Amino acid sequence: MSKESSDLIMDMLHARSGSLENGEPISPPIVTTAKYKLSGTPDTPYTYGRDINPTVEAAEAAIRALEQASVVAFPSGMAAITAGLMATANAGDRVLVPSDGYYVSRVLLEDILSAHDIHLDAIPTKAFSTTDLRSYAVIWVETPSNPGLDLCSIRSIAETAKTTGAKVVVDNTTLTPLLQRPLDLGADLVVSSDTKAMAGHSDCLYGHVATRDEALFEKVWKWRKVSGSIPDPFASFLVHRGLMTLELRLQRMCANAEALVDRLEDHAAIQALKYPGIGFVIGLTFADEAQAERFIDDCPAIFASTSFGGIHTSAERRARWGDAVPDGYVRLSAGCEPTDALVSAIEATLESL
Ligand SMILES: Cc1ncc(COP(=O)(O)O)c(C=O)c1O
């Protein structure tokens, strides 16, 4: 972990401590209220529960420390993505998205925002570096892409975008700000599904938008306020709690992913293994759908489930959602299990296929 990351983690862990008076709780109280006392001229930000909530603010303060940017929290990753698009895309604009990225972002553009004259082109992540980006108002990046796990250079895309005035938005869900900081590389906006590694325990949905651009921040904040998409205080508490162990969880998850890559790379049961060299998600291609499903269902160390980034190792065959991957392609998310036990369980299942 670099010095810079250690500083961010220290800032996050102690985001609350500086402002606490004697006798105040260390963990953020779960404040469930629709209304605040408000008589006369509103002279407090705490006006109404749709605008602001102290537990949501505690989660935002922790995420802000990691992003080193203004942050707005949302009740899911898709709510954050919607806010990110609303803040950056206008009628008549074209948005470039990865064809191998998270498919619901494309559905949002294709099925909903196209009716508002916002249009998309979808190309593989690997093609971003060789495509003429000049006609796009928004360039939507996912690197590594999910589920394809291909990479592109945020820095070079951001440099090109600066010459045309395009906004670069990065969905940083698969790496989190501890493993990749798109805003430092020139991106205008980060969106994240904190449902995954940020919260980490697969027990709530959450998302956030981060930016260092004041005008974009105002747009995102206003969108949340008027669209009514403030997250729930209890989910905010869970995310805050999860973030306190993010670094530890990521260390184990990444170490587990690397150990699995080392041991499975040349395994006879696996036709191809994809690992972007960073993170906790691995792509394993089996001979066919049946073999891939058998691997997922038979392995006692794997939860068969969608999503990723949780403390339990989980896996799914992404072609079942129509992603452009082979039928036998399994996205495996390494969890926090003891490394030797995880690797042995997975190897034993592969032997039995
Ligand atoms: C890369 C990526 N972005 C966004 C999302 C959407 O997040 P949520 O499920 O929290 O709405 C997902 C969910 O799988 C995802 O994988």
The ligand as an SDF file (V2000), in Angstrom:
LIG
                    3D

 16 16  0  0  0  0  0  0  0  0999 V2000
  -19.4500   -1.9630  -12.9100 C   0  0  0  0  0  0  0  0  0  0  0  0
  -20.8130   -1.7890  -12.3010 C   0  0  0  0  0  0  0  0  0  0  0  0
  -21.3620   -0.5560  -12.2470 N   0  0  0  0  0  0  0  0  0  0  0  0
  -22.5760   -0.3590  -11.7160 C   0  0  0  0  0  0  0  0  0  0  0  0
  -23.3360   -1.3960  -11.2260 C   0  0  0  0  0  0  0  0  0  0  0  0
  -24.7050   -1.1180  -10.6720 C   0  0  0  0  0  0  0  0  0  0  0  0
  -24.6760   -1.1020   -9.3040 O   0  0  0  0  0  0  0  0  0  0  0  0
  -25.9570   -1.4170   -8.3590 P   0  0  0  0  0  0  0  0  0  0  0  0
  -26.2600   -2.8590   -8.5480 O   0  0  0  0  0  0  0  0  0  0  0  0
  -25.4680   -1.0320   -7.0200 O   0  0  0  0  0  0  0  0  0  0  0  0
  -27.0700   -0.5410   -8.8500 O   0  0  0  0  0  0  0  0  0  0  0  0
  -22.8190   -2.6840  -11.2550 C   0  0  0  0  0  0  0  0  0  0  0  0
  -23.6150   -3.8140  -10.7090 C   0  0  0  0  0  0  0  0  0  0  0  0
  -23.3540   -4.9510  -10.9380 O   0  0  0  0  0  0  0  0  0  0  0  0
  -21.5360   -2.8900  -11.8170 C   0  0  0  0  0  0  0  0  0  0  0  0
  -21.0090   -4.1090  -11.8960 O   0  0  0  0  0  0  0  0  0  0  0  0
  1  2  1  0
  2  3  1  0
  2 15  2  0
  3  4  2  0
  4  5  1  0
  5  6  1  0
  5 12  2  0
  6  7  1  0
  7  8  1  0
  8  9  2  0
  8 10  1  0
  8 11  1  0
 12 13  1  0
 12 15  1  0
 13 14  2  0
 15 16  1  0
M  END
$$$$
